[in-house]
Amino acid sequence: MKVLSIGSDRKLFEEGSAVRARLVEYASLFDELHLIVFSRRTQLTTDNLQLTTNCWVYPTNSWSRWFYIFDAIRIGIRIVRSQKSKVNGWVVSAQDPFETGLVVYRLARRFRLPLHIQIHTDFLSPYFAPLSMLNRLRVFIASRVLPRANAIRVVSERIKNSLSKVNGQMSNVSVLPIWSDLTKFQETPPSFDLKQKYPQWSFIILAAARLSPEKNVGFALRILSELLKKYPKVGLVIVGDGPLGESLKFKVKSLKLEEHIAFEGWQDNLASYYKTANLFLQTSLYEGYGLSLLEALASGCPAVSSDVGIAPELLIHKGHSFVCPVNNLQCFVSTISRLIEDNQLRTFFSLEIAPAAVLEFSQSKKAYLEKYLASIESARM
């Protein structure tokens, strides 16, 4: 089986990146794997790459993002036509049902190929479409692409349930969570301690997320402001970067929170942050999955989250709930306050709740790859 996939992660062109290593593992499952990556000419200076004997990566090298779709379709047509083998040996796959989904839909229709779509974002959340005009367009595109898919892979039961509510029971949907080496977070000792780095704080809250609108990090600042009224030695460490970085720093100054917030920027390894913080906080408007939350629990860090992604499956346990409705300030403040005041509850969380929750999401790399292959193959049935 040959797979033509469309994606947008430009880290594939970085030698030694985890994304590239993952792609090579995927390629071992197929006869050939060809991946077209949305990219602008100003972002990359590389041309097509052959990573292994059966794995190729192609940048679109578009003049602007508005040409991604057209350039990817053009490259995809060239790839399929250039193969000497029969066209019916192909499957086309997209990392989302939006722009990349539109590309594979056009290719599948042109060559009559099986169509496989992956969904990593809860695009049917009531908070997704109102966030931007682009998101509203993406919902529209998804409504046209998904009904024509031969197989759909989603990363959580939440997304599958959302699809079922819109389209009824869909037999072609499989749930395959994002794989992470959770043992790395469970077993690796921390290389530094946030409590030593910020000794002025007696309780450290960690937020690790892309600084973009859907992550709702600005709401975390509101939560901190309320907590400081009762707990003046609480601090918030924010790990990540993104388009809202500067505006968030300005908001910190306007709220006079400079002494209680530290921006750490993007970090490749979060294990030490998870292991030495007192609490992990996720305030997202929507999540398809919530990998950072899972990694925090694997590290034994107590957590509080908005009701997104897999949060209910991780944080509701034995009569305890650490999940709050999106943007519910009172719930977040009261739940975090309980954890600040109750040392035994935090210990119970770390030793009982977290290990039990993480166990449900633990799987070997081999098992994950087998399920990934099965998901692609199901498009041909």
C-alpha positions as a Markdown table, in Angstrom:
| # | Residue | x | y | z |
|---|---|---|---|---|
| 1 | Met | 0.0 | 0.0 | 0.0 |
| 2 | Lys | 1.2 | 3.5 | -0.9 |
| 3 | Val | 0.0 | 6.5 | 1.1 |
| 4 | Leu | -0.1 | 10.1 | 0.0 |
| 5 | Ser | -0.6 | 12.3 | 3.0 |
| 6 | Ile | -1.1 | 16.1 | 3.4 |
| 7 | Gly | 0.1 | 18.0 | 6.5 |
| 8 | Ser | 1.3 | 21.3 | 7.8 |
| 9 | Asp | 4.1 | 20.5 | 10.3 |
| 10 | Arg | 7.2 | 22.1 | 9.0 |
| 11 | Lys | 9.4 | 20.6 | 11.7 |
| 12 | Leu | 9.5 | 17.6 | 9.3 |
| 13 | Phe | 12.3 | 19.5 | 7.6 |
| 14 | Glu | 14.4 | 19.8 | 10.8 |
| 15 | Glu | 17.0 | 17.1 | 11.0 |
| 16 | Gly | 16.6 | 15.2 | 14.3 |
| 17 | Ser | 13.1 | 16.5 | 15.1 |
| 18 | Ala | 10.7 | 14.2 | 16.9 |
| 19 | Val | 8.1 | 14.8 | 14.1 |
| 20 | Arg | 10.6 | 13.5 | 11.4 |
| 21 | Ala | 11.4 | 10.5 | 13.5 |
| 22 | Arg | 7.7 | 9.7 | 13.9 |
| 23 | Leu | 7.2 | 10.0 | 10.1 |
| 24 | Val | 9.9 | 7.5 | 9.5 |
| 25 | Glu | 8.2 | 5.1 | 11.8 |
| 26 | Tyr | 5.0 | 5.5 | 9.9 |
| 27 | Ala | 6.8 | 4.9 | 6.7 |
| 28 | Ser | 7.9 | 1.5 | 7.9 |
| 29 | Leu | 4.2 | 0.4 | 7.8 |
| 30 | Phe | 3.8 | 1.0 | 4.1 |
| 31 | Asp | 5.3 | 0.3 | 0.7 |
| 32 | Glu | 5.7 | 4.0 | 0.2 |
| 33 | Leu | 4.8 | 7.2 | 2.1 |
| 34 | His | 4.7 | 10.6 | 0.5 |
| 35 | Leu | 3.9 | 13.6 | 2.6 |
| 36 | Ile | 3.2 | 17.1 | 1.2 |
| 37 | Val | 3.7 | 19.9 | 3.7 |
| 38 | Phe | 2.0 | 23.3 | 3.5 |
| 39 | Ser | 4.8 | 25.9 | 3.5 |
| 40 | Arg | 5.7 | 29.3 | 2.1 |
| 41 | Arg | 8.8 | 30.1 | 0.2 |
| 42 | Thr | 10.0 | 32.5 | 2.9 |
| 43 | Gln | 9.7 | 29.8 | 5.6 |
| 44 | Leu | 11.8 | 27.0 | 4.0 |
| 45 | Thr | 14.9 | 26.9 | 1.8 |
| 46 | Thr | 14.8 | 23.2 | 1.2 |
| 47 | Asp | 13.4 | 21.2 | -1.7 |
| 48 | Asn | 11.9 | 17.7 | -1.7 |
| 49 | Leu | 13.5 | 15.3 | 0.8 |
| 50 | Gln | 13.9 | 11.6 | 0.7 |
| 51 | Leu | 14.1 | 10.5 | 4.3 |
| 52 | Thr | 14.4 | 6.7 | 3.8 |
| 53 | Thr | 14.2 | 4.4 | 0.8 |
| 54 | Asn | 10.4 | 4.6 | 0.9 |
| 55 | Cys | 9.6 | 8.0 | 2.5 |
| 56 | Trp | 9.5 | 11.4 | 0.8 |
| 57 | Val | 8.6 | 14.9 | 2.0 |
| 58 | Tyr | 7.5 | 17.7 | -0.4 |
| 59 | Pro | 7.2 | 21.4 | 0.7 |
| 60 | Thr | 4.6 | 23.3 | -1.3 |
| 61 | Asn | 6.9 | 26.4 | -1.3 |
| 62 | Ser | 3.9 | 28.5 | -1.9 |
| 63 | Trp | 4.0 | 32.3 | -2.5 |
| 64 | Ser | 1.4 | 32.7 | 0.3 |
| 65 | Arg | -0.9 | 30.5 | 2.4 |
| 66 | Trp | -3.7 | 31.2 | -0.1 |
| 67 | Phe | -1.9 | 29.0 | -2.6 |
| 68 | Tyr | -1.3 | 26.0 | -0.2 |
| 69 | Ile | -4.3 | 24.1 | -1.5 |
| 70 | Phe | -3.7 | 24.6 | -5.2 |
| 71 | Asp | 0.1 | 23.8 | -4.9 |
| 72 | Ala | -0.5 | 20.7 | -2.8 |
| 73 | Ile | -3.1 | 19.4 | -5.3 |
| 74 | Arg | -0.6 | 20.1 | -8.2 |
| 75 | Ile | 2.2 | 18.2 | -6.4 |
| 76 | Gly | -0.1 | 15.4 | -5.4 |
| 77 | Ile | -1.2 | 14.9 | -9.1 |
| 78 | Arg | 2.4 | 14.8 | -10.1 |
| 79 | Ile | 3.3 | 12.2 | -7.5 |
| 80 | Val | 0.4 | 9.8 | -8.3 |
| 81 | Arg | 1.0 | 10.1 | -12.0 |
| 82 | Ser | 4.7 | 9.5 | -11.8 |
| 83 | Gln | 4.3 | 6.0 | -10.2 |
| 84 | Lys | 4.5 | 3.1 | -12.5 |
| 85 | Ser | 2.3 | 0.9 | -10.3 |
| 86 | Lys | -1.4 | 0.9 | -10.5 |
| 87 | Val | -3.3 | 3.9 | -9.1 |
| 88 | Asn | -5.5 | 1.6 | -7.0 |
| 89 | Gly | -2.6 | 0.8 | -4.7 |
| 90 | Trp | -2.9 | 4.3 | -3.2 |
| 91 | Val | -4.7 | 5.8 | -0.1 |
| 92 | Val | -4.8 | 9.5 | 0.4 |
| 93 | Ser | -4.8 | 10.8 | 3.9 |
| 94 | Ala | -5.1 | 14.3 | 5.5 |
| 95 | Gln | -4.2 | 15.4 | 9.0 |
| 96 | Asp | -7.4 | 17.5 | 9.3 |
| 97 | Pro | -10.8 | 17.8 | 7.6 |
| 98 | Phe | -10.0 | 21.4 | 6.7 |
| 99 | Glu | -7.5 | 22.7 | 4.1 |
| 100 | Thr | -5.5 | 19.5 | 4.0 |
| 101 | Gly | -8.8 | 17.6 | 3.9 |
| 102 | Leu | -9.9 | 19.6 | 0.9 |
| 103 | Val | -6.7 | 18.6 | -1.0 |
| 104 | Val | -7.1 | 14.9 | -0.4 |
| 105 | Tyr | -10.7 | 15.1 | -1.3 |
| 106 | Arg | -9.9 | 16.6 | -4.7 |
| 107 | Leu | -7.1 | 14.0 | -5.3 |
| 108 | Ala | -9.3 | 11.1 | -4.2 |
| 109 | Arg | -12.1 | 12.3 | -6.5 |
| 110 | Arg | -9.7 | 12.8 | -9.5 |
| 111 | Phe | -8.0 | 9.4 | -9.2 |
| 112 | Arg | -10.9 | 7.5 | -7.5 |
| 113 | Leu | -8.7 | 6.7 | -4.5 |
| 114 | Pro | -9.7 | 5.7 | -0.9 |
| 115 | Leu | -10.0 | 8.8 | 1.3 |
| 116 | His | -8.7 | 8.8 | 4.9 |
| 117 | Ile | -9.2 | 11.8 | 7.2 |
| 118 | Gln | -7.7 | 12.4 | 10.7 |
| 119 | Ile | -9.3 | 14.8 | 13.2 |
| 120 | His | -7.2 | 16.2 | 16.0 |
| 121 | Thr | -9.4 | 19.2 | 16.9 |
| 122 | Asp | -12.8 | 19.4 | 18.4 |
| 123 | Phe | -14.1 | 21.6 | 15.6 |
| 124 | Leu | -17.7 | 21.0 | 16.6 |
| 125 | Ser | -17.2 | 22.6 | 20.0 |
| 126 | Pro | -19.4 | 25.7 | 20.4 |
| 127 | Tyr | -16.3 | 27.7 | 20.9 |
| 128 | Phe | -14.5 | 26.7 | 17.7 |
| 129 | Ala | -16.4 | 28.5 | 14.9 |
| 130 | Pro | -17.0 | 31.8 | 16.7 |
| 131 | Leu | -13.3 | 32.2 | 17.3 |
| 132 | Ser | -12.6 | 33.4 | 13.8 |
| 133 | Met | -13.9 | 33.7 | 10.2 |
| 134 | Leu | -11.3 | 31.1 | 9.2 |
| 135 | Asn | -12.7 | 28.6 | 11.7 |
| 136 | Arg | -16.2 | 29.1 | 10.4 |
| 137 | Leu | -14.9 | 28.4 | 6.9 |
| 138 | Arg | -13.1 | 25.3 | 8.2 |
| 139 | Val | -16.4 | 23.9 | 9.7 |
| 140 | Phe | -18.0 | 24.4 | 6.3 |
| 141 | Ile | -15.2 | 22.6 | 4.5 |
| 142 | Ala | -15.3 | 19.7 | 7.0 |
| 143 | Ser | -19.1 | 19.4 | 6.5 |
| 144 | Arg | -18.4 | 18.7 | 2.8 |
| 145 | Val | -15.2 | 16.5 | 3.1 |
| 146 | Leu | -16.1 | 14.2 | 6.0 |
| 147 | Pro | -19.3 | 12.6 | 4.5 |
| 148 | Arg | -17.1 | 11.5 | 1.5 |
| 149 | Ala | -14.4 | 9.9 | 3.6 |
| 150 | Asn | -14.0 | 6.2 | 3.5 |
| 151 | Ala | -12.4 | 6.2 | 7.0 |
| 152 | Ile | -12.0 | 8.7 | 9.7 |
| 153 | Arg | -9.5 | 8.6 | 12.6 |
| 154 | Val | -10.3 | 10.8 | 15.6 |
| 155 | Val | -8.1 | 11.2 | 18.7 |
| 156 | Ser | -10.8 | 11.1 | 21.4 |
| 157 | Glu | -14.3 | 9.8 | 22.2 |
| 158 | Arg | -15.4 | 13.4 | 22.6 |
| 159 | Ile | -14.8 | 14.1 | 18.9 |
| 160 | Lys | -16.4 | 10.8 | 17.9 |
| 161 | Asn | -19.5 | 11.6 | 19.9 |
| 162 | Ser | -19.6 | 15.1 | 18.4 |
| 163 | Leu | -19.6 | 13.6 | 14.9 |
| 164 | Ser | -22.3 | 11.2 | 15.8 |
| 165 | Lys | -24.6 | 13.9 | 17.0 |
| 166 | Val | -24.2 | 15.7 | 13.7 |
| 167 | Asn | -24.2 | 12.8 | 11.3 |
| 168 | Gly | -25.7 | 10.0 | 13.3 |
| 169 | Gln | -23.9 | 6.8 | 14.1 |
| 170 | Met | -20.8 | 6.7 | 11.8 |
| 171 | Ser | -19.4 | 3.2 | 11.4 |
| 172 | Asn | -16.2 | 4.5 | 9.6 |
| 173 | Val | -14.9 | 6.4 | 12.6 |
| 174 | Ser | -12.1 | 4.9 | 14.7 |
| 175 | Val | -10.7 | 6.4 | 17.9 |
| 176 | Leu | -6.9 | 6.4 | 18.2 |
| 177 | Pro | -5.4 | 8.7 | 20.8 |
| 178 | Ile | -2.2 | 10.5 | 20.3 |
| 179 | Trp | 0.8 | 8.4 | 21.4 |
| 180 | Ser | 3.2 | 9.7 | 23.9 |
| 181 | Asp | 6.0 | 7.9 | 25.8 |
| 182 | Leu | 4.4 | 8.3 | 29.2 |
| 183 | Thr | 7.2 | 6.3 | 30.9 |
| 184 | Lys | 9.5 | 9.2 | 30.2 |
| 185 | Phe | 7.4 | 11.4 | 32.4 |
| 186 | Gln | 6.8 | 8.7 | 35.0 |
| 187 | Glu | 10.4 | 7.7 | 35.4 |
| 188 | Thr | 12.7 | 10.5 | 34.5 |
| 189 | Pro | 14.0 | 12.5 | 37.5 |
| 190 | Pro | 13.7 | 16.3 | 37.2 |
| 191 | Ser | 16.8 | 18.2 | 36.1 |
| 192 | Phe | 15.7 | 21.4 | 38.0 |
| 193 | Asp | 13.1 | 22.4 | 40.6 |
| 194 | Leu | 10.7 | 25.3 | 40.0 |
| 195 | Lys | 10.4 | 25.8 | 43.7 |
| 196 | Gln | 14.2 | 26.6 | 43.9 |
| 197 | Lys | 14.0 | 28.8 | 40.8 |
| 198 | Tyr | 11.1 | 30.8 | 42.2 |
| 199 | Pro | 11.5 | 30.6 | 46.0 |
| 200 | Gln | 9.3 | 33.6 | 46.5 |
| 201 | Trp | 6.3 | 31.5 | 45.7 |
| 202 | Ser | 4.9 | 28.9 | 48.1 |
| 203 | Phe | 2.5 | 27.4 | 45.5 |
| 204 | Ile | 3.4 | 27.2 | 41.8 |
| 205 | Ile | 0.8 | 26.8 | 39.0 |
| 206 | Leu | 2.0 | 25.6 | 35.6 |
| 207 | Ala | 0.3 | 26.4 | 32.3 |
| 208 | Ala | 2.0 | 24.8 | 29.3 |
| 209 | Ala | 0.3 | 25.7 | 26.0 |
| 210 | Arg | 0.6 | 27.5 | 22.7 |
| 211 | Leu | -0.1 | 31.2 | 23.3 |
| 212 | Ser | -3.1 | 31.4 | 20.9 |
| 213 | Pro | -6.7 | 32.3 | 21.4 |
| 214 | Glu | -8.1 | 28.7 | 21.7 |
| 215 | Lys | -5.8 | 28.0 | 24.6 |
| 216 | Asn | -7.4 | 30.8 | 26.6 |
| 217 | Val | -4.3 | 31.6 | 28.7 |
| 218 | Gly | -5.6 | 35.1 | 29.4 |
| 219 | Phe | -8.3 | 33.4 | 31.5 |
| 220 | Ala | -5.6 | 31.8 | 33.6 |
| 221 | Leu | -4.5 | 35.4 | 34.5 |
| 222 | Arg | -8.0 | 36.1 | 35.8 |
| 223 | Ile | -7.9 | 33.0 | 37.9 |
| 224 | Leu | -4.5 | 34.0 | 39.4 |
| 225 | Ser | -5.8 | 37.5 | 40.2 |
| 226 | Glu | -8.7 | 36.0 | 42.2 |
| 227 | Leu | -6.4 | 33.4 | 44.0 |
| 228 | Leu | -4.0 | 36.2 | 45.0 |
| 229 | Lys | -6.7 | 37.8 | 47.1 |
| 230 | Lys | -6.5 | 34.9 | 49.5 |
| 231 | Tyr | -3.2 | 33.3 | 48.7 |
| 232 | Pro | -0.6 | 36.1 | 48.2 |
| 233 | Lys | 2.3 | 33.7 | 47.5 |
| 234 | Val | 0.9 | 31.9 | 44.5 |
| 235 | Gly | 2.8 | 32.1 | 41.3 |
| 236 | Leu | 2.1 | 31.1 | 37.7 |
| 237 | Val | 4.7 | 29.8 | 35.3 |
| 238 | Ile | 3.7 | 29.9 | 31.6 |
| 239 | Val | 5.5 | 27.7 | 29.2 |
| 240 | Gly | 4.9 | 28.2 | 25.4 |
| 241 | Asp | 5.0 | 30.8 | 22.7 |
| 242 | Gly | 2.6 | 32.0 | 20.0 |
| 243 | Pro | 0.8 | 35.0 | 18.5 |
| 244 | Leu | -0.6 | 36.2 | 21.8 |
| 245 | Gly | 2.7 | 36.3 | 23.6 |
| 246 | Glu | 3.2 | 40.1 | 23.7 |
| 247 | Ser | -0.5 | 40.9 | 24.4 |
| 248 | Leu | -0.4 | 38.5 | 27.3 |
| 249 | Lys | 2.7 | 40.2 | 28.8 |
| 250 | Phe | 0.9 | 43.5 | 28.4 |
| 251 | Lys | -2.1 | 42.2 | 30.2 |
| 252 | Val | 0.1 | 40.9 | 33.0 |
| 253 | Lys | 1.4 | 44.5 | 33.5 |
| 254 | Ser | -2.1 | 46.0 | 33.3 |
| 255 | Leu | -3.2 | 43.6 | 36.0 |
| 256 | Lys | 0.0 | 44.3 | 38.0 |
| 257 | Leu | 0.8 | 40.6 | 38.2 |
| 258 | Glu | 4.5 | 40.9 | 37.2 |
| 259 | Glu | 5.7 | 39.6 | 40.5 |
| 260 | His | 3.5 | 36.5 | 40.3 |
| 261 | Ile | 4.0 | 35.4 | 36.7 |
| 262 | Ala | 7.0 | 34.0 | 34.8 |
| 263 | Phe | 7.1 | 33.4 | 31.0 |
| 264 | Glu | 9.5 | 30.6 | 30.2 |
| 265 | Gly | 9.0 | 30.5 | 26.4 |
| 266 | Trp | 8.9 | 27.3 | 24.4 |
| 267 | Gln | 10.5 | 24.2 | 26.0 |
| 268 | Asp | 11.1 | 20.9 | 24.3 |
| 269 | Asn | 11.2 | 18.9 | 27.5 |
| 270 | Leu | 8.5 | 19.6 | 30.1 |
| 271 | Ala | 9.1 | 16.7 | 32.5 |
| 272 | Ser | 10.9 | 18.8 | 35.1 |
| 273 | Tyr | 8.2 | 21.5 | 34.9 |
| 274 | Tyr | 5.4 | 18.9 | 35.5 |
| 275 | Lys | 7.3 | 17.2 | 38.3 |
| 276 | Thr | 8.2 | 20.3 | 40.3 |
| 277 | Ala | 5.0 | 22.4 | 39.9 |
| 278 | Asn | 2.3 | 22.1 | 42.5 |
| 279 | Leu | -0.5 | 22.2 | 40.0 |
| 280 | Phe | -1.1 | 22.0 | 36.2 |
| 281 | Leu | -3.7 | 24.3 | 34.8 |
| 282 | Gln | -5.5 | 23.9 | 31.5 |
| 283 | Thr | -8.0 | 26.6 | 30.5 |
| 284 | Ser | -8.6 | 25.8 | 26.8 |
| 285 | Leu | -11.8 | 26.7 | 25.0 |
| 286 | Tyr | -11.6 | 23.4 | 23.2 |
| 287 | Glu | -9.2 | 20.5 | 22.8 |
| 288 | Gly | -9.3 | 17.5 | 20.6 |
| 289 | Tyr | -7.2 | 15.5 | 23.0 |
| 290 | Gly | -5.1 | 17.3 | 25.6 |
| 291 | Leu | -1.6 | 15.7 | 25.5 |
| 292 | Ser | 0.0 | 18.2 | 28.0 |
| 293 | Leu | -2.7 | 17.3 | 30.6 |
| 294 | Leu | -2.0 | 13.6 | 30.2 |
| 295 | Glu | 1.8 | 14.2 | 30.4 |
| 296 | Ala | 1.3 | 16.3 | 33.6 |
| 297 | Leu | -0.7 | 13.4 | 35.2 |
| 298 | Ala | 1.9 | 10.9 | 34.1 |
| 299 | Ser | 4.4 | 13.1 | 36.0 |
| 300 | Gly | 2.2 | 12.9 | 39.1 |
| 301 | Cys | 1.2 | 16.6 | 39.0 |
| 302 | Pro | -2.3 | 17.5 | 40.2 |
| 303 | Ala | -4.3 | 19.3 | 37.6 |
| 304 | Val | -7.4 | 21.3 | 37.0 |
| 305 | Ser | -8.9 | 21.7 | 33.5 |
| 306 | Ser | -11.8 | 23.1 | 31.6 |
| 307 | Asp | -14.2 | 20.5 | 30.2 |
| 308 | Val | -12.3 | 19.9 | 27.0 |
| 309 | Gly | -10.7 | 16.9 | 25.3 |
| 310 | Ile | -10.0 | 14.0 | 27.5 |
| 311 | Ala | -10.1 | 16.0 | 30.8 |
| 312 | Pro | -13.3 | 14.3 | 32.2 |
| 313 | Glu | -11.7 | 10.9 | 31.6 |
| 314 | Leu | -8.6 | 11.9 | 33.4 |
| 315 | Leu | -9.8 | 14.2 | 36.2 |
| 316 | Ile | -13.1 | 12.8 | 37.4 |
| 317 | His | -12.3 | 9.9 | 39.7 |
| 318 | Lys | -13.8 | 8.3 | 42.8 |
| 319 | Gly | -16.1 | 11.1 | 43.6 |
| 320 | His | -13.6 | 13.8 | 42.9 |
| 321 | Ser | -13.8 | 16.2 | 40.0 |
| 322 | Phe | -11.2 | 18.6 | 38.9 |
| 323 | Val | -13.0 | 19.7 | 35.7 |
| 324 | Cys | -14.7 | 23.0 | 35.3 |
| 325 | Pro | -17.0 | 24.4 | 32.6 |
| 326 | Val | -15.2 | 26.6 | 30.1 |
| 327 | Asn | -14.6 | 30.1 | 31.5 |
| 328 | Asn | -16.3 | 29.4 | 34.8 |
| 329 | Leu | -14.1 | 31.5 | 37.1 |
| 330 | Gln | -15.8 | 30.5 | 40.3 |
| 331 | Cys | -15.4 | 26.8 | 39.7 |
| 332 | Phe | -11.7 | 27.2 | 38.8 |
| 333 | Val | -10.9 | 29.3 | 41.8 |
| 334 | Ser | -12.8 | 27.1 | 44.3 |
| 335 | Thr | -11.3 | 23.9 | 42.9 |
| 336 | Ile | -7.7 | 25.2 | 42.9 |
| 337 | Ser | -8.3 | 26.6 | 46.4 |
| 338 | Arg | -9.1 | 23.1 | 47.6 |
| 339 | Leu | -5.9 | 21.8 | 46.3 |
| 340 | Ile | -3.9 | 24.7 | 47.7 |
| 341 | Glu | -5.3 | 24.2 | 51.2 |
| 342 | Asp | -5.5 | 20.4 | 51.3 |
| 343 | Asn | -2.0 | 18.7 | 51.2 |
| 344 | Gln | -3.6 | 15.3 | 51.6 |
| 345 | Leu | -5.8 | 15.9 | 48.6 |
| 346 | Arg | -2.8 | 16.7 | 46.5 |
| 347 | Thr | -1.0 | 13.6 | 47.7 |
| 348 | Phe | -4.1 | 11.5 | 47.0 |
| 349 | Phe | -4.2 | 13.0 | 43.5 |
| 350 | Ser | -0.5 | 12.2 | 42.8 |
| 351 | Leu | -0.5 | 8.7 | 44.2 |
| 352 | Glu | -4.0 | 7.5 | 43.4 |
| 353 | Ile | -5.9 | 9.5 | 40.9 |
| 354 | Ala | -3.1 | 10.3 | 38.4 |
| 355 | Pro | -1.7 | 6.7 | 38.0 |
| 356 | Ala | -5.2 | 5.2 | 37.6 |
| 357 | Ala | -6.2 | 7.8 | 35.0 |
| 358 | Val | -2.9 | 7.5 | 33.0 |
| 359 | Leu | -3.2 | 3.7 | 32.9 |
| 360 | Glu | -6.3 | 3.9 | 30.7 |
| 361 | Phe | -4.3 | 5.9 | 28.1 |
| 362 | Ser | -1.0 | 3.9 | 28.2 |
| 363 | Gln | -0.1 | 1.8 | 25.1 |
| 364 | Ser | 3.0 | 0.5 | 23.6 |
| 365 | Lys | 4.5 | 2.1 | 20.5 |
| 366 | Lys | 4.0 | -1.2 | 18.7 |
| 367 | Ala | 0.3 | -1.4 | 19.5 |
| 368 | Tyr | -0.1 | 2.2 | 18.5 |
| 369 | Leu | 1.5 | 1.7 | 15.1 |
| 370 | Glu | -0.6 | -1.4 | 14.5 |
| 371 | Lys | -3.8 | 0.6 | 15.2 |
| 372 | Tyr | -2.5 | 3.4 | 13.0 |
| 373 | Leu | -2.0 | 1.0 | 10.1 |
| 374 | Ala | -5.4 | -0.5 | 10.6 |
| 375 | Ser | -7.0 | 2.9 | 10.5 |
| 376 | Ile | -5.4 | 3.7 | 7.1 |
| 377 | Glu | -6.2 | 0.2 | 5.7 |
| 378 | Ser | -9.8 | 0.6 | 6.7 |
| 379 | Ala | -10.2 | 3.2 | 4.0 |
| 380 | Arg | -9.7 | 0.5 | 1.4 |
| 381 | Met | -12.4 | -1.8 | 2.7 |
